[in-house]
Structures are given as C-alpha cells and as structure tokens.
C-alpha cells in the first residue's frame, strides 16, 4: 500500500518532483538553468544544495538572517508549473523568477534588467489557470517594487515593464528551425504591438499559477539577447550573479516586511 494517489502523487509530504528542504524557506528564487542554482553560493551565506531531480535543482542559504531558497524550473511553462505548485504546497509564499529574456524594446540593452509587472497573454500553460485571455496576469506589486528598489540600490540598470511568455524557443519566438532557415520577424512585431518589452518562457505561468495557489510572485529578467539588433550576451555569468543578488536582496526585504 502507498499513501499517495495518481491525483496527488506526494508521499509523506514529499512532492514527486522537487527535493524537500528540512527547513522550508518562505521565499524562493527561480532560475531556469539548474547550473545557475550554484551561483547562489556567491550571494547567500551557508548555501548548500538540498538535491536535484530531473531539471529541478534546489538549494538554500541565508541573505542576512533570512533563509532563501533557489530552485531551477527548467525550460518552459510545463516544468515552471510543477515547480510553482510544489513550492507553494510545501509552504513557500514568495516566488521570484530570476531568468533571461530576449529584449524587444529599443531602450533595453544587453545586460540590462527588466522587472516584469505583467505578462502579455500568450502561454497555453498559463491559460489553464487563467483561461480568460482578456484578463492580464500580474506580478505582485510589492515584489516588483522591492525588485526595482534593489536594482537602484545595487546600481543595476533596469526598469519595470511587461514580458511575453512563449511556450517554445524556436518557431514560437520567431526563430528558424534550421541554420539556413528564415525567422519570422512579424511574430516579434506582434509581440511588441501587444505591449511586450521582452520575450521569455516562464513568467506568465509562474504569475498565473502563483495567483491560483495564493502565493506572491515577481520576476526580474536579464537581457541575454536583443531580438531587434540580433545581439547576444556571450559572457552572461556576471549578469546572472547580479540577477541572483538582486533577487535575494528583494526576497529578503519582502519576507521582513511580511513578518512585521
């Protein structure tokens, strides 16, 4: 006999996908790439990896006296949904996506940061949680405000705006499917016309799922590529470390404000 079911396949409080920390942080940073989780060791005190299962690598450490978790989501909406649901069910209350994006706005440059206040409706995964695509999907305003304040305090170039979440990387973002193929700039034009400053692959899903689960979410996105100028950020590690530093500082501030 087992104490789990196909409908809710947890066992003794342990989710089927994510490792479970012995001490659960209230706030988590959500990079996409599992390798970037380890960068948090340069930002968080006493950082240690809890474990990894598939694309989900999870670690915890302290920013000041606040315990912060870092959990990779993998690429795209399906795995981001899993991470968001399981973290919320384990007791996380604040989730901040710390990922990359392809800029569409002319005033964003490689290495800049976009704090996404809203996701332009596009993702089919997010539509499962908020099927009315006329309704915007927002980040938590207090989380966005803390992220913007943190960027200013760290001297990082960034601004608030809107992103669009694509459910794929190649054709879904106007890229060709072969090296000699042609892209689809008209698709990027349609994203920009809809109000998107950048395109990425997880934020809309995290916002929509977090709202359904009753937790607060935000997103700070580093410009890894510029889709208009076709620029690409080769040495992205310093930008990623700044991304985690900004996310951790903001997450700690949100936790402290919530505890008052």
Buried (B, 14 or more C-beta within 10 A) or exposed (E): EEEEEEEEEBEEEEBEBBBBBEEBBBBBBBBBBBEBBBBBBEBBEEBEBBEBEEBBBBBBBBBBEBBBBBBBBBBBBEBBBBBBBBBBBBEBBBBBBBBBBBBBBEEBBBBBBBBBBBBBBBBEBBBBBBEEEEEBBBBBEBBBBBBBBBBEEEEBEBBBBBBBBBBEEEBBBBBEEEEEEEBBEEBBEBBBEEBBBBBBBBBBBBBBBBBBBEBBBBBBBBBBBBBBEEBEBEEBEEBBBBBBBBBBBBBBBBBEEEEE
